[in-house]
Each structure stands twice: as structure tokens, then as C-alpha cells.
Amino acid sequence: MRTKMALAVLAASTLAAGNMSAFGGVLKSESTPATSEVQTEEASGAEDEAQTVSIETSEYYFGKINVPYADFYYGEINHVQPEALEDAAAGQYDAEDKVTAAGLREEGIYDSVTSATSQKSQRFEKSYFEQNGDGTDILGPSSVNVAIPKTLYDDVKAAIEAGTECSNPLVEFVSSLEEVSEEVPAEYKVINSDGTLSQTIGTTKEAENVTVSFATVSTWGNYQIDFDGLEIESADIQGALLETSDGEIYGLEHLDNLWLRANEIAFAAEEMTEPHGNTPSWQRFADIQGKTITKVTYMLADQDDISIETDLYCKELLGEEYSITTDESVTYQKDGTAINITYTTPDDSDYSVEAVAAGRTAVEDGLYNVEDNVITLSGDLKPGSYTVTFSDDKYASKKSSTLVESGLEEGSVSIENNAVVIADNEQGLTGADYAAQVTSVVVNGEPVKAKGIAGILFNEDGSINMDAEIEGQDGNVKVFDGSDSYEIELEATGYPSVKGTVTAQ
């Protein structure tokens, strides 16, 4: 079980006012708590054993540093405690880098997150990054509160001035300290003399009225967790922890796992590429298959952390030799469209169809049936892209997509009187059916880009909305700008493309 460190103020004292030079800032004197008590609890069978470590906060300086992911999570994973003051009088400059020795800096463990683009990756306010060509490397949490014994701080400062070499991050951490003062923050890590950081000292509060959903299939990872009702801001998140029933702890990184939508988390346990072209680090999660996530903790800057109790079983992933596929494409039939399923799965699996989606919209159960490895879609489900989700109690869910084609020939679709028109056909397909599947619009040679363009450009009967507007950087923009006529090109999933002229009315 993860060690929980709770900050308890036992006494207070007013420190003498004064200033001294500090690396990265001027030391300030404040009225602060004199002692912090760190209580650690670890489960042992049915009983809890508690150990208490007292921290005399008056003997510490506090500041902020940027911390690589590996160093940030080392203390959490290994329950690293602050050293006793008598053991922290001088830096251990020859001590090995324990974080490197533990393998946490290796690729895919807790190294930097590489983004193929820079725009979104630079929007995580509590992370720091560096440019990497056209992309960005996110290196770790930024402005992390840390404490350091005053005696150790003075010793390291002298070592820096003397040019002392150091085989661990101790000198680097102290050199980069900013906003150094004696004011005790709401939460912090302690810099130890061997260059490690303790696990976070502070208060963790359990979230209330949060509904958790868990998917073992996602385009952003092999597993995705969603928290409905969780009220936190992505701008506050320095990191997050997953705790499993066997006591293991897994740290999460910005962009790979933590998103600008703070209530969503995803992670991969095998190599994959997500829709933006990034390859999430997966190696540190490789052994999470078959485990149950019992707690998720968001590590928030300058405030209490938030935890959510969970019971999320990480189903085993299918190996490359296994698959579940549906027909790549089929032709629509008004009396029911049949889609064949091919299972190549382990003997101890029992996969079944869990859900069917038309595009991103879930299909109601009554609109399809499954029998003898064949899914039959109701005739009400018109041409388009369909995704089938298969689930199993032991193994992770799988998805397969099928294109249901109209079977219409080129030239059977036209634009007449500002509407999409389909020639008479045996399947009874209409211009409205076509309009609902439009994915690409070009007007006078210029692409019209907008989410949900079909719903914006067309009325329910398949006629074109000549007053349609899309969002622009400076407000809404009319698709049709007031000219007398426009050349329009349309592409729709499952249908032939069409070109034509629409006119202002």
C-alpha cells in the first residue's frame, strides 16, 4: 500500500527576521510552523503499522525547483523519507545517482515525453519543457516545492563555490532553487544529502461524489480512466499516481497520460501510436496487466492532493498472434446489412459483442443482432462507418471497424436546387442519408474545416443551409459569403463524391 504522508502542525514559532544570499533568490524570514509530523501507514495483513518522523521545519529552507519525472517519482515509488538532521549536515557528493541506478531514467520508464508538435505540449502549466526541432520534450513537473536542511544547504552552497563535482543531482537541485525562504508551503519534497527527493509531505484528501469509468480500449492508450464530477484544473497538476492492489505505484506524465481535460487519464502497456502521431511511453506499465487499480492520486501544486478510491481491473492485452476482425467493407441492404466476425483468440477467452457505434454515436441494442458470428444491422442504419466493441472478462476489449457502402454508382448523386439528390435506387437511399455522412466540403476550391460539418452545412432534409456559419479565430464566419453562386465539392463516408453549383436565394 502506498505510504501516505500527512502534514500535522504541532507547534509554531516566530523566526528572527533577517536576510542572506541564496541561489535563485533572497532568503525571507516568515512566521512558520516549527515542526511537521510525517505519519506513514503501511498495511501488513489486516493490521496497519504506523511510523512517525518529525521534521523541525525551523531547521529547513524552502524553495521551488523544476524536477525531472524520474526524480519526482522516485520518492513516491520507494517511499523515500527525509533524512534525520544529523545525517544531512553535508552533501554526499560521491554517492551514486540512485534514480539512475534504479533504472528510472531509462527510455519508457520515467524519461521525458516527446511530442510531435509543440502547441498542446506547452499548455501544461505545471510542467517544463525544451524544444526538439518541430516538437517538444516535456521534462517533468515545474515549480515543485522542496525543503532542504539549512546545514545541508550551506554545505552544498560552499561546494558549488568550490567547484566540487557531484555524481548525483544534489548540486543541480540546490543550484536551481528559486524563491528560497523559511515559509513552509502546503506541500513539499525534502532534498536529501544523497541527491534524492523524499515522497511528498502534505495532505491528501479523498474526492467526493466522483463517478469512475474505465475502458480497456482507447485510441490514446490501452487503458483509459474517466472521472465524472472531479473538480480539478489541469493547470494545477504536477503529476498523478496509480496504486495497485499489490502495492505497486505508477507515476503519470503530462501528455502521455495526463491531459488538458483533467478528469481523463490514459496509459499504454504495450507499444502504440496515438492519433496525434505520438508514441506514449509504455514500458513502466507493462506489468500492470492483470492488476487492480485501487487508488488514483492527483498531485497538485501548492494545495492538498486529491485521491479517488477505485476498483479497476486491468485486463490482459491480447498478443500479436490474436485478433478480432469484422469485414473491412460490406454493401448496405435495406432488409438488414450483415457483417461477419472472425475470432482468433485464446482458448480461455469468451469474447462477445459489447457495443456497436455509427461514427461516434452508440447504436441502440434493438437496431442490431448477433448470431453465429454475424452482426446484422437494421435497415434503419444507413451507409457509413461502424465500429464494433468486443469484451471479455479476462482479456482487454477489442474494436474493429467496418465501412458500410451505399453501392451507388458514380454519377448517381447530384446537387440540384441547393440540395443533395440521389437517383432512384433499390435500397431507398436519399439525399438526407448522404448529407448525414458528409466529411469533406470544398467551396470555390477552399476546404471548409469544422467539427460536425454535416450538421452545420445541411438541413435535415438534405438541403444546403445557405446561412451556415463555422467558428473562426475572430468569431463565426459564413460558409457562403454573399456571392451569387458557389462551386461545391462533397465527400461522404460510404458514398460517391459529388460536385455541383449552389446559388444564393
N, C-alpha and C positions, 0 to 999 in steps of 0.2 A: 504493500500500500504506500502511496506517495506520502512522504513526510510533509506535514502542514506546519508552517511557521507562523505563529500568531504574535503580534506585537502587543505587549501589555505595558502600559506606563505605570511604573511603581513609585516613582518619586520625581520631583522637579527641583532644579536649582538654577539660579541666575549666574551665568558665567561672566567673568570680568571682561569689560569692554576692551577692545584692542584690535590692532591690525598687524598682519605680517604678509610678506610676499608669498605668492603661491603660483604654481604653474597653471596658466589658463585663467587666473582670476585673483581677486583680492579677498583675503580671508575676512569674514564678517563674524562678529560675536552676537549671539541672539540668546534669548531666554528659551531653554530647551529642556526636554525630559532628560534626567541624568542616567536613567537605567532603562534598558529594554530587555524584557524577558522573552526568550525564544523557546516556545514549547513545541517539542516534536513528539508525534504519536505514530507508532508503527504497530500494525496488527500482528499478533502472534497467536495463532489458533483462534479461540473465541475471546481472548483477553487482549486488552491494549496495554502496552508498556509505554510509559511517558518518561522522557528525559528533558531536563530543563537546563538551558545555557543562558547565563545572564550576560548582557552586554552593557557595559558602562558607557553610555553614549557621550558622556562628557570627555571621554578619552579618545574620541574619534573626530575626524574631519569628514565632511560630506561634500559631494560634488556630482557632476554628470560626465559620462563618457559614452562614446559610441562603442558597441561591443559586437564582435563577430558572432554569428549564430552559434558556432561551436563552443566558444567560451561562455556565452549566455546560458546555454542549456546544460553544460557540463555539471554545474552545481545543482540543477534541478534533478537531473537524471541520477546523480550519485549522492544526493542528499548531503552535499558538502556543507559543513558547519563553519562558522567563524572560528579562527584560532583564539586560544587564550591569549590575553595581552602579553604575558611573559614570554610566549613563543613567537610573538610578532614584533619584537624590538628591532630586528634587522632583516633586510631582504635576503632571500635565498637565491642569489644571482646565478649560482651554478646548478640549481635544481632543474631537472628535466621539465620540459613542457608536458604536463600530464594530459592536457587535452589532445595534443598530437599523439602522445603515446597510446592513448585510449582509442585512437583511430577516428575521432570525431571530425577531423578536418578533411577526411578523405572524400572523394567525389561521391555525391549522392547521399552522404551522411548528413553533416551539418556545414557544408560548404556554401558558397554564395549561390544566389538564384539568378540565373541568366535569362533575360527577357529578349525576345527577338525585336521588340520595339521599346521605345523609351517613354512614350506618353503615359500609359497607365502605371507603369512600374514606379514612376516618380511621384505618384499621388499618394503613396503610403507615408503619412506624415511622421510616423514613429519608426522609420527605417532610414538607413543611409546607404548611398549607392555611388557607383562610379560609371562613367560612360565606357562602353565597349563597342567601338565602331558605331554602327547604327543602333545598337541595342544598349542595354543597361545591365550591370551586375548589382543586385541588391545584396549588401554585405552583412547586414544584421540590424538589430534594434538600435535606435538613436536615443541620445539624451537619457541614458539609463542612470538612475540614482545609485551611487555607490558610497560606501563608508570605508575609511582606512584608519587604522590606529595612528595616533599622532606621532608616536615614536617611529613607526614604520615609514610614515610619510616623510619625516625629517631625514631618515636614513637613505631613502630612495632619492630624495632631492639632492643629497650630498653625492650619491653615487652618479647621478646624472651629470652634475657639475664636474665630477672627476673623470667622466667618460667611461665608466665601468660597463663592461659588456655583460649582457644578461641572456641566458638561454631559454627564458620563458617570458610571457607578456608583462611581467611586473613593471618594468621600467616604461614600457609603452603605455600602459594604463595610467600610471602616475603622470607621465609627460602630457597626456591628453586631457587631464582633469580640467573641467571648467566649472565656474560658479562655486568655487570652493568656499565653504562656510562651516559654522558649527550648528547650523539649523538642521534639525532632524526631519527628513521628508517622510511622507506617508508610507513609503515602501522603498527598500534598497537592497543591494547585494553588498557583501563585505569583501574587500580585496585582501586576500591572504598573502603571506610573505613568499609563498612559492609561485605566485602569479595566477592562482586560481581564484574564481569568484564563488562565494557561497551561494546557496539557493536563496531565493528572495525572502527577506524578512518583511512581514506586513500582515495584513488581514485579508482573508478570503471569505467572501460572502456567497451564500448559495442563492442562485436566482430563483424567483418565484413565478408561478403562472407561465411557465415556458413549456411548449409542446415540441417534442423532438421527433423528427422523421429521419429515416436512414435508408439510403439507396445503395445497393451493391452493383449498380451500373450507372455510369455518368460519363459525359464527354470530357469532364475536367479531371477525372481520376477514376480509380477502381471503386472508390467508396465516396459517398457524399452525405454530409450531415446538415440538416436544416433546423434552425431553432425559431419557432414561431412565438413571438411575444418577448424575445430577448432585446432589451433596450441598452445597447452599447453603440459607440461610434467607432468606425474604423480608424479615425484619427487618433484614438487613444490606445490602440492595440500595439504593444511591443512584441507580443508572442502569445502562444497558447500551448497547452499541454493536453495530451490524451493519456489517460491512465487505464490500464487493462487489468483484468481480474487476477493475473499472475504477478501483479506488482510492477510491471514494466511501465516506463514513461516515454512518450514520444513527443518531441517538440515540433511545432509547426512554423513554417516560414511564410513571409509575405509573398503574394502572387502564386507561389506553388500551392499553398494550402489555405492561406488567409486572403480574403478578397475585400474589395471596397464595400461589398454587401457584407456587413459584419456578422450577420446571422447565418452565413453559409460557410461550410468548410468542406474541402475535398482533399483526398490524398491517394497516391498511387502505390501499389505494392509490386508492380512489375513495369517494365519499360513501356511507355506510350507517348503519343504526341497529342496535345490538346488542340482545339480549333484555331488558336492564335499562332500555332507553329512552335510553341514552347514544349520542351520535354521535362515534365516535373521530376524532381529527384524522388526516387522510389526505394533506394537500397535500404534506408533505415526502417522502412515499413515492411520489408519483405517477410518478416516473421510474424506479422500481425494477423495473418490468415488463421482462422480457427480460434481467435481470441475474442473476448467480450470487452468492449469499451465501457467502463463503469463510471467514468467521470471525464468531463471536459472543463478545463480551466482557462479563462481568458486572462492574460497578464496585462494589466492596464497601467499606464504611466501616471504617477503622482496621485493614485487613488487605490481604493480597495480592489483586489482582483475578484472576478466573478466565476463561480463554478456551477456546473449543471450536472446533477446525477443522471446517469444513463444506464441502459441495458441493451447495448448494441452489439450483436454478434457479427463478426467479420467473416462472412462465408468464404470458403476456399475458392480460389480462382481456378478456372479450367486451364489445363496446359495447352500448348500449341497444337497438340495432336487431336484436340477435341474441338467441336464446333456445333452450332445450331444455325441452320440457314433456312431461308424461305426462298421461293422463286425470285429471281432477280427482277423479272417483269412478267406481267400477265395482261390479258386484254379484258376490259370491262364487259360484264354481261348483266343486263337489266334483271335477269332472273336469279342472280347470285354469282359473284366472282370467286372462283376457287383459287386458293394459294396453298401450294404444297410445302410441307415442313420436312427437313432432313435432319435427324438427330445423329450426331456422332459424339456420344457422351459416356462417362464412366459407368460401369455396371451397377454401382451403388447409388446412382443418381435417379431421380424421378421427376424430370422437368415437365412442366405444363405451361400452357399459355396463361399468363397473368393479366395482360392488358394489350389492347390494340389502340394505336393513335393514328389519326388522319392529320398529317402535318404535326402540329404541336397540340392538337385537340384530342382528348381522350374520346374513344368511341364507346357508346353505351353498350352494355352486355347484350342487350336484345338485338343489336344490329349485326352480330356475327355469331357463328357457332363453330365448334371444333369437333371433328370426328375423324378417327383413323388417320391422324397426321395431316389433315386437310382443314384449313380455315376457310369458311365460306362467308364472304361479306355480303350483306344485304344489298339489293339493287339501289337502295337509298344512298349508299356510299359510292359516290361518283369517282371518276378517274382522279388520280393524284398519288402522292407518296404516302405509304402506310408503314408504320413501324410496329413490330410485334415484340413484346417483352416476355421472356420465358423465365420462370423462377423454380427454385429447388430449395429444399430445407437445408441441405449441406453445402451446396455449391452456389457461387455468386450468380446473380441474374445475367442473362444474355439478351441482346437485342439483334434483330435482323430487319432489314428494310426491303420493301417490295414496291416497285413502280407499277401502278395500275394504269395502263394506257387506254386511250379512248378508242383506238382502232380506226380513227378518222384519217382519211387520205389528205395529202397536201391539196390546198385549194378548196376544201370543204368548209373552211372558216373564213369569214369576211367581215369587214366593218362597213355597216350601212346605216345611214341616218343616226350617226353618233352612237351606235350600239354594235356589240359583237353578235354576229348572226352565224348560226350553224345550219348547214343544209339538212333537209330531212334525212334521218338515219334510223336504222332498225333499233338502236338502243335508246332512242328518245332523248339524246343529249341536247342541251340548249345553250344559248349564249350566256345565260346566267351561270351555268355549270362551268363554262370556260372562264368567265370573269373571276370566279371564286378561286381559281388556281393560278392566276397571273402572278409571275415572279419578277418579270423584267419589263420595263416600259422605257421606250425611247421616243422623245418628242422633238421633231425637227433636228434629228441627229444627235440630240443631247440626252444622255441617260437621266432618268428621274429616279433618285435614290431616296427611299424612305421605308421604314419598317411598316409592314402591313399595307403595302402599296395597293393590293387588290381592293381592300376595304375603303381606301381613300379615293381611288380613281373611279370605282364603279358603283352604280346603284344596284339594288337587289335584283332588278330585272335584267341586268347585264348592260344597261345603257351607261354611257360615259358621263360622269359628273363634270360638266364644263366649269364648275366653280371650285373644283378640288384645290386644296392647299396642302403643302407639306411644310414641315418645320425647317427654318433656315437659321443661320447664326444670329441674324438680327430680327427674328420674328418669322411669322408664316409667309410663305411665298406661293403665289398662284402657279399651278402647273401650266395653265393656259393664260398667256399674258395679255390677251386683248386683240390678237391678230384675227383676221377673218377666217383663216383655215390653218390646219396643222397636219403634218405627216406624222403618223404614229405607228410604232412597231411594238408588237406584244409577243411575249413568250409565256407559256403556261405549262405547268407540270402535267405531263401525260397527253398533251395536245400538240397539233402542228402550230408553228408560229404564224403570225398574220401581220400584214401591213395594210394601211389604208389612210384615208383622209377624214378628219373630223372638222366641223365648221362651227363658228360662233353662231349662236341663235339668240 
